[in-house]
Amino acid sequence: MIPVKLTLEGIYSYRERQTIDFTRLTGAKLFGIFGPVGSGKSTILEAMIYVLYGTIDRLNTEVKYNLMNLQVDRLFVDFEFVAGREGRRYRASVESKRNRKNFTDVSSPKFNYYFEEKGEWHPFTREGLIGVIGLTVQNFKRVVIIPQGKFQDFLMLRDKERTEMMMELFGDLRQYDLSESVTTLETETRQQVTDFRGRIVGLGEVAPETIQEKREKREELKTEEERLKEEIREILSREEKLKTTKLLLDELAVKKETERQLVDMQPEMERLQAELTEYEFCLQHFQQPVGNLEDLQHRSGEVRLALENLRKIGEENKEILLSFMKNFEVLQERYGEKEEIRKRMERVDAFIRRLEVERECRDLEGRKAKGEEIVVKTRQEIEKRQEESKREKKELEELIRVIPDMRVLSDIREWFTVRQHLLTDREKDGKEKKKIEKEKEELIGEYIALRKKYTVIQHLEKVEGEVWLKVCREQTESVAERLKFLRKEALRLGTRECLATFAMELSEGTPCPLCGALSHPYPMHAEDVEGDVKENTDLIVQLENEEKELSVLTSRLTLLNERYRICREREDQLEAAMKETEEAMKKHSDLFGWKTYSPECPEKVEEEMKRAAEMKVRRERQEGRIARTGEQIELQRENLEKYRLRLDEIDRLLAQRRAQVELLAVQIEGLDTERYESYGLEQLNKVLTDGNRELEKLEKDYAGAVEKRREMELENRKLEGNIEEKEREFIRLRREEESVRKQLGSLLKGTDYSGIEPVKEVLKKKIHIRESHEKINRYNQQLHAVRLRRIELENLLKDVVYDEDQYMTLQKEISAKQFRKRELVAELGALDNHISDLEKRYASLLEIRKELTVLEERLQNLQLLKGLFRGNDFVKFVSSIYLQNLCNAANERFFRMTRQRLKLELSEDNDFLVRDFMNEGRTRSARTLSGGQIFQASLSLALALTDNIRHLSGCKQNFFFLDEGFGSLDKESLSVVFDTLKALRDENRIVGLISHVEEMQQEVPACIQVENTSERGTIVTQK
């Protein structure tokens, strides 16, 4: 993964949006992120991890709240980078916002992922993006951000602690910690053995002979059961015939009894028929007129009662209205005094306001006196600060006079830096020239090897690649022409061979398939063609092989010529570059024109730079003090102006309040002020409130009384109208009732009824007509059916004889045999269950004993493994293999970094040793290394680890950050550090440094500066 661009906003100390363009930084191969402690350097790395994986190690679960800067309402991170084997560009962003109404409420972060294709961004997923990177978040922090300090601890740890740390870094080591697993398996297996033995005891002893005896007993019982079933079937047949006869006799007795009962019910059925006929007549002719008469009588009674109630309510309402009008007249008189009460309350209100304004005047006069005292003190303080500022400025002028010229020192230091770069370039050019000469010799060797291998160029003595290639191409063209000719010849010979085949099949008198001739005097013979075909085929195969060999030779010569040409071009470019470097060295030496300094003594310049930096710090502190003093003076001047303006405002307010007092004195004329002089403001406000309430209540009571009078008058008029309506309705109902009576008198004429009352009695019976008809019909049908069945049964039983004793004897015999059958079934069921239980127990015993044998063997093996895995011996053994591989990989760099002087090794206790080749190759503890050597060893181990993790994860990235405490290293150690880091550039690695040490900026070709300001938060500047 290679970063391209990172945008930060609202995260930690980054208040404003800051964008970091990594293009120039990664192009320099070695770059730095510098700034003071707490400026926000590490936030850059944490933002990358957060936007990619959504996690922050040093925060709790409330990441979305704690991550956002407290002075902003939005967090935004956008990260672009190149990753994957295809080198495609990807983008990850995250955004969350703060609720403006609830400061602690921060929305859940919204993550978005994209990939670029044809200049456009397309949506992607986090899982897909992590798959492209090829690293989990843990491995990403081990590969991209190297924790060097942790590996220094790793170098110094003892065996036990180092093994635990290896298990943390290499998670697959935990699979070799098998002690607990084996112990658990042993306990489980032991418990299973105990369980199986207990199950064997619980099943008891089961013999195969016992099972066979029970099976024979079951067969005997089944034979007896079949015999008994046959006897029961014969007896049941005889019993069924007697039972049928007995049922018919019982039914005949029942039918006779039923017929007698039905005959006894005949008078009741005749009476029901007469009542039903009379009820149907009255229902048809009298039901509606009688119902109308009763309804009219009921309604007229209700109207009469309602009319009496309305007349009574009317008398009561008149009395209530007379009483209300007396009270209304008294209230109307009080309502006429309303204006006098209102004027008195307005004067009381003005009196209260005058008292409040007079109190404000007294407060303003007190504040004015205090303000005048503060103004005097402030003026004295300003004069004191001005004297102090003059003294500080004089000290600053003296300090500026003795500070060395930083511009001159910077120019001299730049001269030395350029000179060092030129010397480095000259040394690199010399190494590159030797490398090119070696490559040329190797290429000449390859040319000679080709000449020995291929005969086509063996006659060419001088090594000239283009000439050799031309010869190969000419030979290739010649072989191609010959092949073309031979293939045409092969086609011709193939035609002749086919004709010879046809000729072999010809016979005299048979038509030729080609020309149709019947006579064939001179047929072609196959032996005339076969020899030519074989010779032609052999030549084609030989030439095709020669053509393939020439094609391979042409390709190799083309590639070799191109490599030789590139080597020559590099040699020409290098010679030109070396010439330019020598000229630049000469010109640069002529530029040194500082007489007080020597071109061979850069240490003096460094000392002056250090002294100038110290004096610069003193100057900045002095300027800061002067600035703070000036700010204090300015602040006090501003305060003085504020105090003066506030005094003017108090004078203006005081004049306004005094004018208000005079105006309010006019407004309270006519008020008995002597009465209220002794009242406090609270009592006066109560008087005002009570008076206003009295006015409000009077207006409300009067308005309510007027409205109530109107409602009562309206209610009386409405009541009178209802009484008139009810009187008219009562008269109408009495007339309709008289008309219905006349109609009923006409209907009664010609009937046996003397009046309307007997008719009402009949209608009151409420007979169910349909049910009564059905009851009568059912009676007649049932009587007829019973008589027919009785006659039928008498005919069937005319000559039949039934013996009750014989029937009872059969019943007893059947019961006895069925009881015995049930006993047999129960015995067979119990025997079957017992046999099945024995068989299952016997099978279970065989299976359990088989499994128990396996478990006992497994328990023995586990006990043996438990002894092998006791403690962490096996993990230590595997860990030592990991450590040895890690040590071997680290030595590839550490041995080279120390100029073949030191090499890392492992002791028998897995402790790190150093083999010192400057002291006869003896070993010593890694703890005896110097600071710079410890850094080299730790970095070598760290890089070996990253290579290992990249190999395991399949990641191909060659970019990482190094976040290390460089401030704790001395000058010599820092020099070793940079020699090491510069060497990494030759391995095509891109290295990013994070530090607060300013001196390191001079050694880094590209960097960014991070500064945390109080006004804008963290600001990022690229240099």
Secondary structure, 3 states (H helix, E strand, C coil): CEEEEEEEECECCECCCEEEECHHHHHCCEEEEECCCCCCHHHHHHHHHHHHHCCCCCCCCCHHHHCECCCCCEEEEEEEEEECCCCEEEEEEEEEEECCCCCCCECCCEEEEEEEECCEEEEECHHHHHHHHCCCHHHHHHHCEECHHHHHHHHHCCHHHHHHHHHHHCHHHHHHCCHHHHHHHHHHHHHHHHHHHHHHHHHCCCCHHHHHHHHHHHHHHHHHHHHHHHHHHHHHHHHHHHHHHHHHHHHHHHHHHHHHHHHHCHHHHHHHHHHHHHHHHHHHHCHHHHHHHHHHHHHHHHHHHHHHHHHHHHHHHHHHHHHHHHHHHHHHHHHCCHHHHHHHHHHHHHHHHHHHHHHHHHHHHHHHHHHHHHHHHHHHHHHHHHHHHHHHHHHHHHHHHHCCCHHHHHHHHHHHHHHHHHHHHHHHHHHHHHHHHHHHHHHHHHHHHHHHHCHHHCCCCCCCHHHHHHHHHHHHHHHHHHHHHHHHHHHHHHHHHHHHHHHHCCCCCCCCCCCCCCCCCCCCCCHHHHHHHHHHHHHHHHHHHHHHHHHHHHHHHHHHHHHHHHHHHHHHHHHHHHHHHHHHHHHHHHCCCCCCCCCCCHHHHHHHHHHHHHHHHHHHHHHHHHHHHHHHHHHHHHHHHHHHHHHHHHHHHHHHHHHHHHHHHHHCCCCCHHHHCCCCHHHHHHHHHHHHHHHHHHHHHHHHHHHHHHHHHHHHHHHHHHHHHHHHHHHHHHHHHHHHHHHHHHHHCCCCCCCHHHHHHHHHCCCCHHHHHHHHHHHHHHHHHHHHHHHHHHHHCCCCCCCHHHHHHHHHHHHHHHHHHHHHHHHHHHHHHHHHHHHHHHHHHHHHHHHHHHHHHHHHHHHHHHHHCCCCHHHHHHHHHHHHHHHHHHHHHHHHHCCCCEEEEECCCCCEEEEEHHHCCEEEEHHHCCHHHHHHHHHHHHHHHHHHHHHHHCCCCCEEEEECCHHHCCHHHHHHHHHHHHHHHCCCCEEEEEECCHHHHHHCCEEEEEEEECCCEEEEEEC
